[in-house]
Amino acid sequence: MMDKLLTLDEVCKILDKSPTTIKRYARENLLTSEQNGDELSFSEAEVMRYLDFSKRLGG
């Protein structure tokens, strides 16, 4: 089963972070991303995993 892919804007809204921060997370491998031309896309499951992890850390 294919996981839903989210755009950079969608991830920014879900995690309440700026595009610059999300791109840095991708660069630092905190969030797995795929480059599709000029666009970054993110696995919805991966974003939700990160959200859960950050909530448990209190961030």
N, C-alpha and C positions, 0 to 999 in steps of 0.2 A: 504494500500500500504506500502510495506517495504522500509525503507530508506536505501540508499547505505551505506555500512560500509567502512571506510577508515582505512588503517594500520597506525601504528605509523610513519613510514617513509613518507607516503603521507601527514600526518598532519604536520610533521616537515617542509616539502617543502612548503605547502600552507601557513602556519603561519610564516615561516622563523625563526623557533626556534629550539633549540637542543632537542634531545630525553629526556634529563634530565629535561628540562623545561616543555615539554609536559606532562611527567609523573607527575611532581609536580602539574601542572594544574589539572590533573585528580584526584590526591590525595586530592587536596583542593577544589574539586567540581567546578572548573571554567570551566571544560570541562567534559561532561558526557562520560564515557567510559564503555566498556564491557571487562571483562577478559575472554579470550578463551584459556585455557591452559596457556602457557607462553606468549601469544600474547595479546596485548591491541588492541581493535578496537574502532573506534569513528564514530558516526553518521555524515554523510556528512552535513546534515542540521544544526546540532549543531556546527560543525566547521565553517561553513559559517556565522552562527549567531554570533559566537565569533569574527570572522574576521571583520565583519561589526561593531560590538560593539567597538573593539579595534581601528579601523580606526576613528570612531567618537570621541574617547577619545584622538586621536592624537598619539597613540602608535603603 
